[in-house]
């Protein structure tokens, strides 16, 4: 009989194969000012497994108690660069080196908020399963919100987020920004206000299906540090020690 870890790995392999067949958001290019289409990089499973980033380091975190959900992966060209650097030397040391060298402002600020709110007990993101509400990557080279259809892609992709939640089975889910929370509202069937600030003010902690959801501002949002930290301190009140 396979142990729990092997079962989760098999389920995640099956998940990647399933999402690799999806083409729902690949042709949303009807906007006259920008191409809203995306790139499904899971069609090449080996490529998807070989991107050393905190956002794609799935297999090392399948037993995480806390899941962090961002908005989307950003430009595909950034993922290609990481993949090429890893393929040059496919070792765990190189994988870890590339993750540690990841020069992301989101990663820096997220790590900082986690460290401060946990009183220094956690000083990195190794204990978290990190994913996104939109599972495909952007075409082009920028992160502007309006170069993809955020709402449509988020809702179309919610079933794949639900699959990840089922596999990892986290106690706590943290959402970075509005769209990850929108996805969860569809998955678990609860209503949310139309703005993130209202969500955080009115629903600072959401209990659903034996899970705790904590909505957060995105780490790089123009929100005062003290206001940001108010949300992160709630995490540690809901961890179940086993």
N, C-alpha and C positions, 0 to 999 in steps of 0.2 A: 504493500500500500504506500502510495506517495505521501510524503509529509506535507504540511501546510504550505511551506515555502515553494516546493516543487509544483503544487497545485496552482498557486498564485502565478508562478512563472508561466505555466502552460496556459492559464486563462489570459494572461497578458499577451502572450504570443498570438493566441486566437483573436484577441481584441485588435491587435495591429493588422492582422490579416483582414478582419472585418472592415476596419476603417479605411484600409487601403483600396477598397472597392467603391468607396463613396465618391460621387462626382457632383453632389448637389450644389455646391458653391463655386464650382470651377469656371462657370460661364456667366457670372454676373457682371457683364461689361457693357451694360446698356446706358450707363451714366455718360453724358456727353463730355464731361470735364475730366473724368478719370476712369481707369479700369478697375472695377470692383471684383474681378476674378481672383482666385486664390490658387495655390499649388499644393496638391496632396502628395507630400513627400513619403507617405506610408506605402505608396504603391511599390516602392523599393524598400522592402523590409530591412535589408542589411544596412542601407543608408540610414533609415530611421533609428536603428539600434546603435549607430556609430557616430552620434553627435554629442561630444562631451560638454554638456552644459547643465547647469542646475535645473533647467526646464525640461531636459530630456534624460536625466539620469534616473530613469524609472526603476530599473531592476534592482538597484541597491536600496530602494526605499519602499518596497511593497508591503512592509509591515509597520509603516509609520503610523503613529497615533494621530498626527496632524497632517491634513492636506491643505495646501495653499493653491488657490486657483487665480491665475492672472487672466488677462484679456485675450491675448493672442501671441503667437511666436515672434512676430515682427518679420522683417525681410528674409526671404529664402536665401539670398546671397550670403548673409551672415552665417547661416547654418552650413552652407557649402564650405565656407572657409574653415570652420571648426572640424567638419568631417574630413577634409583633405589633410589637415594637420594631424589628426589622429591616425588616419590610414597610413601616413608615412612611418609611423611606429606604433603598432597596435599592442601596447602594454598598459597595464593598470596604472603604472607610474605616469605615463604620458597622459592618460585619461584624466587623472587627478591633477596633473600639472596644468592642463588646459582649462579645467574647471576653476582652479584657483586663480588662474590668470585672466579669467573672464572679466572684462572691463565694462561692467554694466552699472549704471547709476541706480537702477532699480534694485539690483543685487546688493549694492553697498548700503543703500538706505534701509532696505528690508532687514538685512543682517544687523544693522545698527539698532533698529527699533526692537528686534527680537532680543538682542543682547541687553539693552537697557531695561526692557519690560520684565525680563526674567532675572533681573539683578545679577547678571553675569553668569548665571548657571548654564546658559546656552550661548555660545559665541560664534556659531556658524549655522548653516542651513542643512547640515548632514542628517538631522533627525526628521526632516519633513519630506513628504511626497509633494512635488511641485508640478502643476500642470496648467492648462489654459482652457478657457471656455470655448475658444475657437481653435480647432485642432490643426487646421491647415496653415500654411505660411503665406505671407504677402508677396505678391510680385513687386518689382521695383525696388527702390533702395531707401525708402523712408517709412517712418512710423506714424504718419499723419492719420488721425482717426477716420477722416472722410475718404481715404482711398480704398476702403473696403466697406461693405454694408454690415456694420457691426451688429445691429439687432437681428437682421435676417440670418446671418451666419451663426450667431450665438444660439438662436432658437433651433436652427437646423442641426446644430452640433450637440444639442443637449443630451441626446440619447447616448452619445459616446462618452460624455462626462459621467452620465449615470452608470455606464459600464465600468469606468475606472473606480468610481465610489464603491461599487459592489465588490470589486476585486480587492482593493486596499482595505476597505472597511474601517475608515478613520473614526475616531471619537469626536474630533473637532475639525471643522472645515472653515478656513479663512478665505474670504473673497476680497480681491484687490480691485476696487472700482465697482461700477454699477453692473456691467454686463455679466460677470460671473454670478452675481446674486440673482440677476434676471433668469439665468439658466437654471439655477437651483429652485427658483420659484416655480418654474415649469416642471422640473423633475419631481418635486415633493408636493406640488399643488397648494402653495400659499400665495397670498397677495402681497405686493410690495408697492410703496409709493413711487411716484414718477421721478424722484431725484434721489441721488445717493445720500445727500445730507439728511433728507427726511427719513430715509431708511435707517441711518445710523442713530438719529435722534429718537425715532419712534420704535425701532426694533434693534436695539444694540446687541441683543442675544436672541437667537431663534432656535427653539427646541423642536426638532422634527425627526421622526423615525429613529429614535434613540441616538440622535446625533445633535451636536451643538454647532450652529452656524454663527460666525461672528463677522459681520460686514465691516470692512476696513476701507479707508481712503487708499487710493493707490499711493505707494511710497514716494513717488515723485510729484504728486499733486501739490499745488500751492496752498498747503494747509499748515498752520503753525505746528511746530514739533510737539508742543504740549497736547494739542488736540489729537494729533496722530497717536501719541502714546496712550491716551485714554482708552483707545480701542484695544491696543495690544496687551495692556495689563489684564484685560478680561480673560485672555487665553488661559492663564495659569490657574484660574479659579475652577476650571472645568476639566482639568486633566484627571483621569481616574488612575490611581496608582495600583498596579497589579503585582 
